[in-house]
Structure formats: C-alpha cells, structure tokens
Amino acid sequence: MRKKTLLFSALLLALGAGRVWAQEAPAKIGFVDVQRALLTIEEGKAKRKELQDWASPRQQELQRLDQEIQALQQELASKQPSASFDQLSDLNRRLTAKKREFEDKQRQYSRELEEKQNEALRALGQKLEQLLQEYADAQKYTAIFILQPEQVAYVANFADITDTLIKLYNEKYPYPPKGGAK
C-alpha cells in the first residue's frame, strides 16, 4: 500500500511539474552547421586561403622529393644487373637518405599544418561561439544544437540558424578588418 501511495504521489508531482513547465514559454530550439559557417564566413575564407598559400610551397617540396626518390629507384633498378657492389651501395644509401628526408619533411608539414588549422579554427570558433551565445540569448532560444547534416533526417528551415549566424558574423567581424590589420 505504501509503495502505491508513493508511486501515486510521484505521478501527481510529475504531472504538476509538467503543467508548470507547459505554462512557461514554449521551448525554442535551433540548429547551426558550424563547419559550413566557418567555411562560409569571410574571415574563414581568408584564413583558408592563407593556409593554402602557406601549404603550397611545402607540398611542392614534398612532390619534388618524391620525384627524386622515384628517379633514384629507377636508377637503382636499371643499374642493378651491371653496377658494382659499391655503386649499388651508394645508390641505396642516397635513396634511404632521400626517403628519410621526405618522411621527416612530411611529418613536420603535417604537424605544422595541424597546428595552423587548429589555431585558425580556435580563433574563429571562439568568435562564433560568443556570437551564437549572444544571438541565442537575444532571441530567447532554449537550446541550439550543432547540426551535422549527414546525421539528421530533417530540420525545418526556420530552425537552421546557420545563415543568420554567418551574416551576423560577417557584420560583427568584417574581413579584412577596417584599417587593414589582420
């Protein structure tokens, strides 16, 4: 009997809380595609271009080293039947050194690229997050979720606030900044 009374009391309490919640303003929920926003804002486009400009000569250097490795491999293959042991050893040594140089530069490039990407994303993300919080508070959103289009079956157009945030971001943080500083 006591369990039934407790269960009934809990049910009444839950129903009462539900009525109080229902009397408050309805929940306002939004979604933002952060990746699309970061790639679409003017500052994001500029940072991506800067990153590509930084990466281009490093990629060309890696391609050049790769071509040198291929040339050494072809030379080694062609001289294999007729070259002396010392000549083959020298070619193998040069090939191994070139491969190490390539791998070292590739690792260094990958580390630096990741650091630069993270730095840019962190700076842009902080601004976007601050803007999102200001917008959500001003528009009285209950919650805003990160939209990952490939994982969502449906989101109403009015609930996707990505384009609004992109517009607000470009207005609040014009790029290039006034005065020409980056």
N, C-alpha and C positions, 0 to 999 in steps of 0.2 A: 504494500500500500504506500509506503514511504517513497519508494522508487517512482511510482506512478505520479505522486504529488510533485516530486522534484522534476520529473520529466515535463509535467503539465506546466509547472512554474517557469521552467526554462523556455518552453514553447511560447508562452504568453509574453515573456520578456523579449524574446527574439521578434515576435510579431509587433510588439510595441516599439522596439528599436527600428524595425522596418518602416513603421508608419512615420516616425520622426524623421528618418532619412528621406522618405518619399516626399515629405512636406518641404524639404530643402530644395534648392535649385537642382535641376537635373544635371547629371554628370556631362561634362563637355570633354570629349576625347579627340585628340588629333594624332596625326602621324607625320613624321618627317623622314625623308630619304636623305640621310646625312651624306652618303657617298655622292649622290647626284648634286647635292647642294655644294659640297666642297669642290667638285669638279666644274661647277657652273658659275660660281661667283667670280667676279672679275679678278680679285686677288688670287683666287685658286688657280685660274687660268694662267695668270702671270707667274705664279710660283712653279707651276708645272712646266712652263716654257723655260724658266731659269734652270730648273732641274735637268731638262732635256739638253740645254746649252752646255751645262756642266758635264753631263754624261757623254755627250757626243765624242769629244776627243779621246776619252778613256775607252770607249767602245771601239773606236778606230785603232787605238794602240793594241787592244786585245786582238782585233782582227789581223793586224799586221803580224803580231807574234804567232798567231795561229797559222798564217800563211808561211812564215819562216819554219815552223815545226813541220808542216806538210812538205815543204821543199827539202828539208833535211831527211825526212822519212823516205822521200822518193830517191834522193841521192844515195842514201844508205842501201835501199833496195836494189838500185841499179849497179852499185859497186860491189855488192855482196859477193858475186861469183869471182871477181877478178882482183879486188883490192887486197892489200896486205893486212895482216892482223893489226898492225899499228894504225893504219889508215882507218880501218873499221872501228877500232877502239876510240880514236879521235872523234870520228863522226858520232858514235854512240854517246861519248862524253858531252859533245856540243848539243846533241839532241836532248839529253837528260837535263842539261843546264837550261836550255830554252824552255822545256816543259815546266821546270820548276819556276822559272821567271814568269811564265804565263799563269801558272796556278797561283803564285804569290800576288801578282797584279790583279788577278780575277778576285781573289779573296779580299784584297784591300779595296777594290772597286765596290764589291758587294757590301762590305761593312760601311764604307763612306756613303754609298747610295742610301742604304737603310737609315743611317743617322740623319742624312739630309731630308729624306722623306718624313721621318718621324718628327724632326724639328719643325718642318713646314706644317704638317698635319696638327701638331700640338698647338702651334700658334693660331692657326685658322680655327681649329676645333674649340679653343678657349673662347675666342670671339663669338663663334657661332653658338656655343652653349650659353654664354652670357645673354646674347640677343634672344635666344629661344626662351630663356627664363623670364626676361623682361616681357616678351610678347605673350607668353603663357599667362603670366600674372595679369597683364593689362586686359587680356581677352577672357580671363576667368576660366582657364582650362583646368579640369580636374587632373588630367594626365595626358602626356604626349609620349607616344611610343616611337621607337626607331623603326622605320619601315624598311623591310627587306623584300622588295617586290617578288623575288623568286620564291619566297616562303609565305606569301599572303594570297589567299584565294580572291578576296575582294576588299577594297577600301573605297568608300564613297569619295567622289572628287572633293567635296567640301571638307572632308576630314583630313585630306592630304594638304598640309600647310607648307610643303617644301618650296613651291614657287613664291609664296608670300615671304618666307624667310630669305630666299635668295634676293628678292627685291629690297627688303629691309636691310640686309647685309650690305649690298652694293650702295645703298643710300647712306648708311651709317659709316661705312669704311670704304670710301671711294678709292679706286686704284687706277692709276697711280695717285697717291695722296696729294692733296693740294700743297703746292710748294715743291713738288718733285722729289721729296725724300721717299725712300723705300722702307 
